[in-house]
């Protein structure tokens, strides 16, 4: 009997991580639902099991090495392996460069760049053992440059570059590494934006609406299931990466 593929998803208690965990479970993955908020992870597991899927909740602080190692160990021991790692956990707290304190910059790097790369390092022996495996890193459109987001953009840009290098390193092992770079997505992280900033962002999206976590999850599922695509970054931004839309002539 063929073993079900096992996915470990970080930041899976809410937003894009939760949507990705649900989508993967719907496609017959057993899912390790990890989040720093254990109660949120438990809610995602409940949703998966209610729909007939298989999942386990694991508390995970991606910035802590002991927590990372424990999460991978539990995933492998309780679900029987590891075929897919989805790095969704992230944090957005930023400022213009003259107001950017070292502690803030360090926290952006620890959660958005160092944590995901360290988790890949920890999971690598198990991904190799799977024979064919995938890593999907959730970056951000901000890696292209966003005013007032030097630390966040730098961390996410680093994740994009590192993913390309990892794709070259790990291809001989049958492991693909890709990035999804969301634009403005309706999540808890973006819900606190001031109305004027929100309006300005929406005006720059050709499709004319914000994205939803399920939109990004669909891209995660694609990369998880395509063994010939590696080293790629897919912008999920409603066309905002194309250029600036113009208003209709009156």
JOMOUR-V542335 format. One record per helix or strand of 3 or more residues. SS is the DSSP state (a for helix, b for strand). FROM is the first residue (numbers start at 1). LEN is the number of residues. If there is no record, write none. Layout:
ss = <SS,SS>
from = <FROM,FROM>
len = <LEN,LEN>
//
This chain:
ss = <b,a,b,a,b,a,b,a,a,b,a,a,b,a,a,b>
from = <6,15,30,38,54,65,84,97,102,133,141,150,175,195,213,233>
len = <4,12,6,13,6,15,4,3,28,6,4,24,8,9,13,4>
//
